[in-house]
């Protein structure tokens, strides 16, 4: 369950999407995050994922407490990884503010036996994602029970007819 509610944003694409591997609501704050969630949905090594499920406390040099909420917690078959999804330009522009958050996440993950990774558009916007986008409607639009049975019956009859004409 998300720790933090994703607010409406008029600068970025925000929304929720139906993912079978998502625990709770799969909300996203950018098209890059949405695309990453799509990659996770198609990854056969992913058991499940949660969007913004934890809050990590950290303290700045003067002792002020801060909260960092990473983007996605992914449970793989043999690993658990917390991901932060960012555009490279945002990382470069805001590195000084982001670095302490990421250090806190690294420490948190190490204490739990997990891993922390930054992921950018270079790893997300790939040919593989284009293929997934093409295939996604076919995966999610299965036939309902009665139509599926009728389709299989028709297919079976057609194959029998084809076999008769070619033997």
Beta strands, then each sheet from edge to edge (+ up, - down):
strand 1: 15-17
strand 2: 26-28
strand 3: 46-51
strand 4: 56-59
strand 5: 65-68
strand 6: 72-76
strand 7: 80-85
strand 8: 115-119
sheet 1: 1+ 2-
sheet 2: 3+ 6- 7+ 8+
sheet 3: 4+ 5-
end
